[in-house]
Amino acid sequence: MAAVIELHDISYWREESPVLQEVDWTVQRGEHWALIGENGAGKTTLLQIIHGDIWPTTGTVETLGARYGTIDLREHKRRIGWVTASLGTHLREIRPDETALEVAVSGGRAVIGLWEPPTPEEADRAREILASFGGARLADRPFYTLSQGEQQSVLLSRAWMARAELLILDEPCTGLDLRAREQLLASIQRLGERPDAPTLLYVSHHVEEIVPLFTHALLVKQGRIVGSGPKGDVLTGSMLSDAFEIGLDVRWQSGRPWVAVV
């Protein structure tokens, strides 16, 4: 069976400066990965390459058994979902009156903004998915009126409406308070436990957000991979201290890593 992600010798240069250098990374089916690194480490650029938004300077990219450069990338990207706080900001600006249900349905159509009302089948599925992420009561409320945590739950529902096979969660807890963060993380845990769950990539610089479902971790520093493998082997005090250039200690509780400065 083909790997979900295969990156070989990936480098990316911007204005004669390296952003990513010599990245090799393979994600197999059944694995869920956390991408960890400080701001500016190259995480977002790596995601953009995986999603097909930018082209690497060198190297080859394959996702879901398809090699980029040999496929219709626009069609292929329908198989890859992306949840990020910036999408919520964009939706609030351009579609302020769209309901949570309509936002969810738009994910299944791979569009931003609906020009035709949801079909009964779409509405039923959207309500079911919203309910599975704790958002049943949100369905008929305008998206812009929701709290940031509620909006992130709706965007997670939107991504799952498309039945993505690979789902990128790009710092989805940014700006959330403690309660909202834990509620969203619980929703992500439930999604990952489903028998039909997509492969999940979770991107953050907060190690404590790595819930138990994640099996592996990729540690990025200054555009290079400095750690890759089972999370217990990568998320250690010594490796994280090197990546963030500050003394850190890691303890594990209920399957999650917690970091303290030493």
Secondary structure, DSSP 8 states (H G I E B T S, - for coil): ---SEEEEEEEEEETTEEEEEEEEEEE-TT--EEEE--TTSSHHHHHHHHHTSS--SEEEEEETTEETTSS-HHHHGGGEEEEEHHHHHHHHHH-TT-BHHHHHHHHHHT-SS-SS---HHHHHHHHHHHHHTT-GGGTTSBGGGS-HHHHHHHHHHHHHHTT-SEEEEESTTTT--HHHHHHHHHHHHHHHHSTT--EEEEEES-GGG--TT--EEEEEETTEEEEEEEHHHHS-HHHHHHHHTS-EEEEEETTEEEEEE-
